Structure formats: C-alpha cells, structure tokens
Amino acid sequence: MKKVITGFTAAIALLATSFAYANEAKRLDDSVAWKEVVKINFKIGKRADAIKIITEHFRPASIKAKTPQPESMLEMYTGDFDLLVVWHMEGGVSDLTWDTSPDNIAWRKAFDELAGGKEEADKILAEYRSYIESAENDIAIVKS
C-alpha cells in the first residue's frame, strides 16, 4: 500500500509541475530549426531496390528541379525502421500549410521529364510504393 501511495504522490507532484509550466505562455524563438523526419519500412528483400530508385530517379529529379535535398538519409541496421530521411523545413511549420507546394510541382515536372514522360514516371512511383511496408512522417525541432 505504501508503494502505491508513494507512486500516486509522485504522479500528482509531476502533474502539478506540468500545470505550473502550462500557465507560462512561451513561443519557440527563431533559433529553432524545423525538420520533417520520414521513417520507412520496406518489404522483406526490397530495401536495395527502393534505395536504387531513390538514387537513380528521385535524387536526379531533385537536382534538376533545384529542390531541397534531404539533410540526412540514414539506412538503419537496427530498430523499427529501414530508412530515416530528414528534411529541413525552410518555412518552419508554415511548410505544413501547402496542399501541393511549388517544390513538389517542380520536382514532379523534373521527375516526369527524366523518366521519359508521366506514364513512365507513374510506373517508377508505383514500383517504389510497392516496396514500402509502412511509413511515418514526424515533425521535429533542432535547438541551436
């Protein structure tokens, strides 16, 4: 019983501390950099094929379109995901307000051209998507 009361008391103390901070409004300052983190699991045996499409098709389209490259592309060897891709969000959280951004439009135009047309580009995208088991997008900050 004593352990339950002690744990309960600690939880109440933690909750009270959270409320104290919640009463002090504070915005993040301009030194915060916003990042999009894409976490991907590929189907068994399809990781290398997916990375090949990224390297041979997605990256050249980004270079041609002059759109931002990922800051990091981490091939994971442990953990829950096969690939982590980190993108800098130049406009911060306002980047989330686009339905289709100008960068996405420019990238797709370049991708279609490099693939030999929209139909061929659609086939490459469909092939890449067929390799994905699951994916998540998260937003993070880096404080400087």
N, C-alpha and C positions, 0 to 999 in steps of 0.2 A: 504494500500500500504506500509506503514511504517513497519508493521509486516512482510510482505513478504520480504522486503529488509533486515531487521534485520535477519530473518531466513536464507536468502541466504548468507549474510555476515558471519554468524556463520558457515555455511556449508563450505564455502571457507576457513575460518580460520582453521577448523578441517582438511580439505583436505591438506592444506599447511603443517600442523604439521605432518601429516602422511608421506608426501614426505620427510620431514626433517629426520625422523627416518629411512625411507627406504634407504637413502644414507649411512647409517652406518651399514655395514655388521657385524653380530654377530651370533655366534653359541650358542646353549644351552650348558651349561657345564655338567660335569659328575654328578652333584648333582641332575639332573632331573631324575625322575623315570617315565617310560612309562607304561601306563595302557590301556588295552582293556576293554571297557565297553559294555556289551551286554544288550540290553533293549528288553524285550519280553512282548507282549500282548497275553494272552491266550483266547481261545474262551470261551464264557459265560459258567460257570459251570465246566470248565476243569482245573482250576488252581490247585486244590488239587491233581488231578490225575497226572498232569505234575510234581508237586513237589515230589510226591511219586516215580515217575520214576527216577528223579534226585537223590533222597535219596537212593533208593534201588538198582539202577543199575549203574548210571553214576559215583557217588562218589566211590562205591566199586571198579569199574574198574580203576579209577584214583589211588586209594590206591594200588591196585595190580600192576599196571604198574609203580608206583612211579613217576607219572607225577604231575606237579604242581596242587594244589587245588586252587579254586577261593579265592581271598583275602576277598571278601565280596559277600554275596548273600542276597540282600535286597528284601523282599516281600513288595511291595508298597500297601498302602491303600488309597492314593490319587494320583493325577497326571495322566499322559498319559500312564503309563506302569504298568504291574502287577509284573514284576520281573526285577531287575537290578543285573547283575553279573559282578564283577570287577576282572580282571586277571592281574597279574604283567607280564610285557613283559621283561623277563630276558635279552634278547639280544637287547632291545630297538627297534628302528624302523626296524632293520635288521630282526626281527622276521617276518615282513611282506613279506619277500622275499621267504618264503617257499611256494611251491605249496602244498606239504604234509610234515609236519615236522616229525622228529623222535618221538617226543612226541605223535603226532596224531597216528602214526603207532603202537607204544607201547600200547596206550590207546585202540585202536580198537582191537588189539590182546587179551588184557586182557578182554575187554568187551565181545568179542565173546566166550572166554573160560567160563566166569562166566554165560553167558546166555545159555550155552549148545550147542553152535555152531553158525556159521554165519547166518543160516536161522532164528534161534530164535532171535538172536541179531537184525537182519534186521526187524523182526516183532515189537520188542520193539521200535526201532528207528522210524518206520513208525507210531506206535501208538502215540509216543511223538510228532512227527511232526504234526499229525492230530489235536493235541490240540492247536497248535500255530495259532493265527490270523495274527500276524505280528511280525517282529523282526528287530532290527537295531544294527549295530556294530559301535562304535565310538572309536577313539583313544584320550587319554588324557595324560596330564603330571601332576606330583606332584613335586613341587619345595621344596627342603629342605633348 
